[in-house]
Amino acid sequence: MKEESIPSGSNKEKKRLGRGEGNGHGKTCCRGHKGAGARAGYSLRAGFEGGQMPLFRKLPQRGFNQFRFQKPHCVVNLSDLSKLSGDEVDMATLKQAGLIRSNSKRVKLLGSGEVGKSFKIHLSSVSKSAREKIEAAGGSCIQS
């Protein structure tokens, strides 16, 4: 069986700091003299320019971000409804079954999957495909 050799230069050795002046990394250990960078535990924030006004603050803001105004929804798929025991589907039953978090405010039912029985849905929003599948199975959707 032939052993595969590792290409030379693929594994670089660690820079050994503070082990004498011979290797060029002694004394200050590549940190320079004084200042924050010479201290233990120092790390630069991304975009920090040494106290100078950073470039990203100099540039004008452009565009509009709609995510600031969107209201988050929890997503439940039709395939998840098979985990429910009853035929009533509302926020309380979904929380009880562990399909959504206990602090959820809004739920949207999506049409991924198939419906095995008829459900009475009482949710804030239901997708078009989910509504069609539920009504085809003999269920109903009431927006609350």
N, C-alpha and C positions, 0 to 999 in steps of 0.2 A: 504494500500500500504506500503510495507516494505522499509525503508530507508537503503541504502547501507552505511556501515561505512567505513571510510578511514583507511587503515592499519596503526598501530602506527609506527612511524619512517619514513614514506614515505615523509612527509613534514618537512624538517629541518629548524629550525629557523635561521635567519640571525645573523651573528657574530656581536655583538654590540661593536664597537671600541670606545676608548676614553671616556668611561663612568665610570671612577673610577678604582681603583686598585683591587677591590673585585673579578671581574670576570677574571682577568688575562690578559685583553686586554686593559689596561689603558696606560698612559704615552706615550710610543712610538707606541702604537697601532699595535704591531706585525711586525713593519718595521725595528727594530733594530736601531743602532745609526749611524748617518751620512751616507754618500755614496749615490749613485744615487737611490738605491731602497727606500731610506727614503724620497725622494723628490716627490712632486705632479707631475703627468703627466708622470712618468717614465714607460716605457714598454720595456721589453727585446726583441731583435730581435731573431728570431728562429735560434738556433745553436750557439748563442753567448756564449763564454766561459770566460768572464771577461777579454778580451784582449789577452788571450793565443791564439795561432794559432788554429783555429777550426778544428775539426776532418775532416770535409768534404773538407777542403783545403789541409789536409795532404795526403789524399788518392789519388792514381793515377786515372786519367781519363781513362775510358775504353769504347770501342765501338764507333760506328759511328752514328750520328744523321742526317738522310737524310732530315728532315723537314727544315733544314736551307737553302736547295737549291730548295725546291719545290716552284712552282709558284701558288699562290692561285687562285681558280676559284670560280665564283658565280654559284650556281646550280639553274637550272630552269627545272621543270618537264613538260611532255607533257600535263598533266591536266591543267597546268597554262596557256597554249596557248589559251584556250577558252576565256580568258579575253581580247585578242587582237581583234581589229576590222578588220584589213586588213589581207591579206594572206602573206605579206612579214614579215619575222622575222629576225631582226638584233639587234645590241647593242642599237641603237637609239630608236627603237620601244619598246624594253624591258624596257629601262629607262623611256620612256614616260608613259608606262602603270604601272610603279611602281613595276615591278617584280624584278628588280635589283637596286642596289644603283647607284647614279650618278657618283661616283668615281671608278666604277668597270672597270677593264682592260680586264679580260677574263671571258667567260661564257661557261659552259658546259650544254648541253641539255641532260637530262636523260629520260629514257623510262617509267617512272611511270605514268600511266593513259592512256586514249584513245584519238585518234585524230578524230575530227568531220569533218574536211574539209582538203583540200590539202594546204600545206604551202610551201613557198620557204624559206629555212633556210640559212642564211649567218652568221654563227658563227664560233668561233675558234675551238670548239670541240663538237662532237655529239656522244653519246654512240651508240653501235651497235644495241641495242634493239629499241632505239628511231629512228634511221635511217630506220630500217626495217618497223616500224609502219608508218612512214611518207611516205615512198615510196609505201607501200601497199595502202595508202589513196590517192595516185596520186600526192604527193608532191615531192620535191627535196631538197637535202642537198649539199650546196657548202661551202667548208671550206675557211675561209678568214683569 
